[in-house]
Amino acid sequence: MILLSTFGAEGHQHRNNTMAYAFKCLADDDRRYLKSFQLFLERSSEHQCMLDFIHGVLPDILGSVGGGRSSLNILGVGSGAGEIDLEMLSQLYLKYPGLKVDNEVVDPSSEMLHNYKVLVSKTPNLEHVNFKWNRMTASEFENHWREKNLTKKMDFIHMVQMLYYVADPIATVSFFRSLLNKNGKLMIILVSDKSGWGRLWKTYKTDLCQNDISQCLTTGDIKSFLNADGIKYKSYQLPSQMDITECFTEGDERGELLLDFLTEVSDFSKSAPPDLKTGVLDLLRHSDCSAEVDGKIVFNNALEVLVLDA
């Protein structure tokens, strides 16, 4: 995990707290989380940078697992409403038009799975895909797999922006990697350790991050584990930005939702002590996290893709 550091070089000295405040985690507030997440998507280039990667780079990655095969087993962990999943399946269809796909979907939200199913019903060229729906968390899926003693192997597993919500991301990566076929690939997308998130979490981890999940996580944490264990992987940087200008207007509803998303705290603006709120806002505005472009504060939302071998 990321070690706590100070921001002293620029005058942002972090308090020496040993415990986080008793905040309500945004992930536990479904309605507010969905509102803030939707606003985040509107204000950021995150989905676009993922789509650029899926259209430009992923076909070659899929080519190494699908060559000469008549069918593939694919597993999406934390698939949400399925937009990114279906883009990946679309690229696979373009590369291998006759390929049959067994697609396992894992997500704990019944609402998200419903939205995914609706999207499938409206999307053409999916007749070759068999969907299996698993309304469960990653750890519940792991327990289910072990209890049933299943031996099915996966050719491609993707985990997009979901490792923040597990208790032990390293164990989770290890388990899902163990499900791969010999030529299989595991793709992880997380925020880059070079992003503004990395600086925010290094500075305010003990204040903001809950102990029971790993929300203060970047690709740097995963790469440290992979390097220590000698696990081969390829890395791809995905530049991304987010307009957070509204965060700096006191009382702005959208700004407060974005601030919730950045801190992972529900109603952060109202529940944070004044000095913590000031420190977080100062840091978010600092050049280590953001740039000022045409009068707007643009946060560095850079992502990184890690593609692991079996």
C-alpha positions as CSV (number, residue, x, y, z in Angstrom):
1,M,0.0,0.0,0.0
2,I,1.0,3.6,-0.4
3,L,2.9,5.0,2.5
4,L,1.8,8.3,4.1
5,S,4.0,11.2,3.0
6,T,3.9,15.0,3.6
7,F,3.4,17.7,1.0
8,G,5.8,19.9,2.9
9,A,8.0,21.1,0.0
10,E,5.1,23.2,-1.2
11,G,3.9,24.2,2.2
12,H,1.1,21.6,2.5
13,Q,2.3,20.0,5.7
14,H,0.0,17.0,6.5
15,R,-1.3,16.4,10.1
16,N,0.2,13.4,11.8
17,N,-3.1,11.6,12.3
18,T,-3.1,7.8,13.0
19,M,-6.8,7.3,12.3
20,A,-9.2,8.4,9.6
21,Y,-12.1,10.6,10.5
22,A,-15.5,8.8,10.9
23,F,-16.6,9.7,7.5
24,K,-19.3,7.9,5.5
25,C,-17.7,6.2,2.6
26,L,-19.1,7.3,-0.7
27,A,-19.3,3.7,-1.9
28,D,-21.8,3.0,1.0
29,D,-24.1,5.8,-0.2
30,D,-25.5,4.3,-3.4
31,R,-27.6,7.2,-4.6
32,R,-25.0,9.9,-4.0
33,Y,-22.2,7.6,-5.4
34,L,-24.2,7.1,-8.7
35,K,-24.8,10.9,-9.0
36,S,-21.2,11.8,-8.3
37,F,-19.9,9.0,-10.6
38,Q,-22.2,10.2,-13.5
39,L,-20.9,13.8,-13.0
40,F,-17.4,12.5,-13.0
41,L,-17.9,10.8,-16.3
42,E,-19.4,14.0,-17.7
43,R,-16.5,16.1,-16.5
44,S,-13.6,13.7,-17.3
45,S,-12.1,12.1,-20.4
46,E,-11.9,8.8,-18.6
47,H,-14.2,6.8,-20.8
48,Q,-12.8,8.3,-23.9
49,C,-9.2,7.4,-23.1
50,M,-10.4,3.8,-22.3
51,L,-12.2,3.6,-25.6
52,D,-9.1,4.8,-27.4
53,F,-7.1,2.0,-25.8
54,I,-9.8,-0.6,-26.5
55,H,-10.0,0.4,-30.2
56,G,-6.3,1.0,-30.7
57,V,-4.3,-1.5,-28.5
58,L,-6.7,-4.1,-27.1
59,P,-7.2,-5.9,-30.5
60,D,-3.6,-6.9,-30.6
61,I,-3.7,-8.2,-27.0
62,L,-6.8,-10.2,-27.8
63,G,-5.1,-11.5,-30.9
64,S,-2.5,-13.3,-28.7
65,V,-5.3,-15.2,-26.8
66,G,-7.7,-15.9,-29.6
67,G,-5.6,-17.1,-32.5
68,G,-6.8,-20.4,-33.9
69,R,-9.6,-20.8,-31.3
70,S,-13.3,-21.4,-32.0
71,S,-14.4,-20.1,-28.6
72,L,-13.1,-18.0,-25.7
73,N,-14.0,-17.7,-22.1
74,I,-14.0,-14.1,-20.9
75,L,-14.6,-12.8,-17.3
76,G,-15.4,-9.2,-16.4
77,V,-15.0,-8.4,-12.7
78,G,-16.8,-5.3,-11.5
79,S,-18.4,-4.7,-14.9
80,G,-20.9,-2.1,-13.9
81,A,-23.5,-1.2,-16.5
82,G,-21.4,-2.9,-19.3
83,E,-20.5,-0.1,-21.6
84,I,-16.8,-0.9,-21.5
85,D,-17.4,-4.6,-21.6
86,L,-19.4,-4.4,-24.8
87,E,-16.8,-2.2,-26.4
88,M,-14.3,-5.0,-25.7
89,L,-16.6,-7.6,-27.1
90,S,-17.2,-5.5,-30.2
91,Q,-13.5,-5.4,-30.9
92,L,-13.2,-9.1,-30.4
93,Y,-16.1,-9.6,-32.8
94,L,-14.3,-7.5,-35.4
95,K,-11.1,-9.4,-35.1
96,Y,-12.8,-12.9,-34.9
97,P,-16.3,-12.7,-36.5
98,G,-17.0,-16.4,-36.1
99,L,-15.7,-16.8,-32.5
100,K,-18.1,-18.0,-29.8
101,V,-17.7,-16.3,-26.5
102,D,-18.7,-17.4,-23.0
103,N,-18.8,-14.2,-21.0
104,E,-19.0,-14.2,-17.2
105,V,-20.1,-11.0,-15.6
106,V,-19.4,-10.3,-11.9
107,D,-20.9,-7.2,-10.2
108,P,-22.6,-6.8,-6.8
109,S,-25.1,-4.2,-7.9
110,S,-28.5,-5.4,-9.1
111,E,-29.1,-2.0,-10.6
112,M,-25.9,-2.1,-12.6
113,L,-26.6,-5.7,-13.8
114,H,-30.1,-4.7,-14.9
115,N,-28.6,-1.8,-16.9
116,Y,-26.1,-4.1,-18.4
117,K,-28.8,-6.5,-19.5
118,V,-30.8,-3.7,-21.0
119,L,-27.7,-2.5,-22.9
120,V,-27.2,-6.0,-24.2
121,S,-30.8,-6.2,-25.5
122,K,-30.2,-3.0,-27.5
123,T,-26.8,-3.9,-28.9
124,P,-26.5,-5.8,-32.3
125,N,-24.0,-8.6,-33.2
126,L,-24.1,-10.3,-29.8
127,E,-25.7,-13.5,-30.9
128,H,-22.3,-15.3,-30.5
129,V,-22.0,-14.3,-26.9
130,N,-23.4,-16.3,-24.0
131,F,-23.8,-14.1,-20.9
132,K,-23.7,-15.5,-17.4
133,W,-24.6,-13.1,-14.7
134,N,-23.1,-13.2,-11.2
135,R,-24.5,-10.7,-8.7
136,M,-21.7,-10.9,-6.2
137,T,-18.6,-9.1,-5.1
138,A,-15.1,-10.3,-6.3
139,S,-14.6,-12.1,-2.9
140,E,-18.0,-13.7,-3.1
141,F,-17.2,-14.9,-6.6
142,E,-13.9,-16.3,-5.4
143,N,-15.6,-18.2,-2.5
144,H,-18.3,-19.5,-4.9
145,W,-15.6,-20.7,-7.3
146,R,-13.6,-22.5,-4.6
147,E,-16.7,-24.0,-2.9
148,K,-17.9,-25.4,-6.3
149,N,-14.3,-26.6,-7.0
150,L,-14.7,-25.2,-10.6
151,T,-12.0,-25.9,-13.1
152,K,-13.0,-23.7,-16.0
153,K,-10.1,-21.6,-17.3
154,M,-10.4,-18.0,-18.7
155,D,-8.7,-16.7,-21.8
156,F,-9.2,-13.0,-20.9
157,I,-10.1,-11.4,-17.6
158,H,-10.6,-7.7,-17.2
159,M,-10.8,-5.7,-13.9
160,V,-11.6,-2.0,-14.8
161,Q,-11.5,0.5,-11.9
162,M,-12.7,-2.0,-9.3
163,L,-9.7,-3.0,-7.2
164,Y,-10.3,0.0,-4.9
165,Y,-13.3,-1.8,-3.4
166,V,-11.7,-5.1,-2.3
167,A,-10.2,-5.8,1.1
168,D,-7.0,-7.3,-0.3
169,P,-6.2,-6.3,-3.9
170,I,-3.0,-8.4,-4.1
171,A,-4.9,-11.6,-3.1
172,T,-7.7,-10.7,-5.5
173,V,-5.2,-10.2,-8.4
174,S,-3.5,-13.5,-7.5
175,F,-6.8,-15.5,-7.5
176,F,-8.1,-14.2,-10.8
177,R,-4.7,-14.7,-12.4
178,S,-4.8,-18.3,-11.3
179,L,-8.0,-18.8,-13.4
180,L,-6.2,-18.0,-16.7
181,N,-5.5,-20.4,-19.5
182,K,-1.9,-20.8,-20.4
183,N,-2.0,-18.1,-23.0
184,G,-4.6,-16.1,-21.1
185,K,-4.3,-12.4,-20.2
186,L,-5.5,-10.4,-17.1
187,M,-6.1,-6.7,-17.8
188,I,-6.2,-4.3,-14.9
189,I,-7.1,-0.6,-15.2
190,L,-6.5,1.7,-12.3
191,V,-5.5,5.3,-11.7
192,S,-1.8,5.8,-12.4
193,D,0.6,6.5,-9.5
194,K,1.7,9.5,-11.5
195,S,-1.9,11.0,-11.4
196,G,-3.3,13.6,-9.1
197,W,-5.1,10.8,-7.3
198,G,-1.6,9.4,-6.4
199,R,-0.6,12.7,-4.8
200,L,-3.9,13.2,-3.0
201,W,-3.9,9.7,-1.5
202,K,-0.2,9.8,-0.5
203,T,-0.9,13.0,1.4
204,Y,-4.3,12.4,2.9
205,K,-4.5,8.6,3.1
206,T,-5.0,8.3,6.8
207,D,-7.7,11.0,6.8
208,L,-9.7,9.8,3.8
209,C,-9.3,6.1,3.3
210,Q,-11.3,3.5,4.9
211,N,-9.5,0.5,6.5
212,D,-11.8,-2.2,5.2
213,I,-11.3,-1.5,1.5
214,S,-8.3,-0.4,-0.6
215,Q,-9.7,2.8,-2.1
216,C,-6.3,4.6,-1.9
217,L,-4.8,2.4,-4.6
218,T,-2.8,3.1,-7.7
219,T,-1.0,1.0,-10.3
220,G,2.2,1.7,-8.3
221,D,1.0,-0.7,-5.6
222,I,0.1,-3.4,-8.0
223,K,3.4,-3.1,-10.0
224,S,5.4,-3.3,-6.7
225,F,3.8,-6.7,-6.0
226,L,4.2,-7.9,-9.6
227,N,7.9,-6.9,-9.7
228,A,8.6,-8.5,-6.4
229,D,7.0,-11.8,-7.5
230,G,8.6,-11.7,-11.0
231,I,5.3,-11.7,-12.8
232,K,5.5,-10.5,-16.4
233,Y,3.2,-7.7,-17.5
234,K,3.0,-4.8,-20.0
235,S,2.1,-1.3,-19.0
236,Y,0.2,1.3,-21.0
237,Q,-0.3,4.9,-19.9
238,L,-3.7,6.5,-20.6
239,P,-3.6,10.3,-20.2
240,S,-6.9,11.7,-18.9
241,Q,-8.2,14.9,-17.4
242,M,-11.1,16.1,-15.3
243,D,-12.6,19.6,-15.0
244,I,-12.9,20.2,-11.2
245,T,-13.4,24.0,-11.4
246,E,-16.8,23.8,-9.7
247,C,-15.1,22.2,-6.6
248,F,-13.8,25.7,-5.7
249,T,-17.2,27.5,-5.6
250,E,-18.5,27.3,-2.1
251,G,-21.9,25.6,-2.0
252,D,-21.9,24.5,-5.7
253,E,-23.9,21.3,-5.7
254,R,-22.0,19.8,-8.6
255,G,-18.7,20.9,-7.1
256,E,-19.6,19.1,-3.9
257,L,-20.5,15.9,-5.8
258,L,-17.1,16.0,-7.6
259,L,-15.4,16.6,-4.3
260,D,-17.2,13.6,-2.9
261,F,-15.9,11.5,-5.8
262,L,-12.3,12.8,-5.4
263,T,-12.2,12.1,-1.7
264,E,-14.5,9.0,-1.7
265,V,-16.3,10.7,1.2
266,S,-20.1,11.3,1.2
267,D,-20.9,15.0,1.8
268,F,-17.2,15.7,2.3
269,S,-17.7,19.5,2.0
270,K,-20.2,19.5,4.9
271,S,-18.6,16.8,7.1
272,A,-14.9,17.5,6.9
273,P,-13.2,19.7,9.5
274,P,-12.4,23.2,8.0
275,D,-8.6,22.7,8.1
276,L,-8.8,19.3,6.3
277,K,-11.2,20.7,3.7
278,T,-8.9,23.7,3.1
279,G,-5.9,21.4,2.8
280,V,-7.5,19.0,0.4
281,L,-8.8,21.9,-1.8
282,D,-5.3,23.6,-1.8
283,L,-3.7,20.3,-2.8
284,L,-6.3,19.6,-5.6
285,R,-5.5,23.1,-7.0
286,H,-1.7,22.6,-6.8
287,S,0.3,21.9,-9.9
288,D,1.1,18.4,-8.5
289,C,-2.5,17.5,-9.0
290,S,-4.0,19.9,-11.6
291,A,-3.3,22.5,-14.2
292,E,-5.1,25.8,-14.9
293,V,-6.3,25.8,-18.5
294,D,-8.3,28.7,-20.0
295,G,-9.5,29.6,-16.5
296,K,-10.5,26.1,-15.6
297,I,-8.9,23.8,-13.0
298,V,-8.1,20.5,-14.8
299,F,-7.2,17.6,-12.6
300,N,-4.7,14.9,-13.7
301,N,-6.9,11.8,-14.0
302,A,-4.2,9.7,-15.7
303,L,-4.9,5.9,-15.8
304,E,-2.7,3.0,-16.4
305,V,-3.4,-0.4,-17.9
306,L,-1.5,-3.5,-16.7
307,V,-1.8,-6.6,-18.8
308,L,-0.6,-9.7,-17.0
309,D,0.4,-13.1,-18.4
310,A,-0.8,-16.3,-16.9
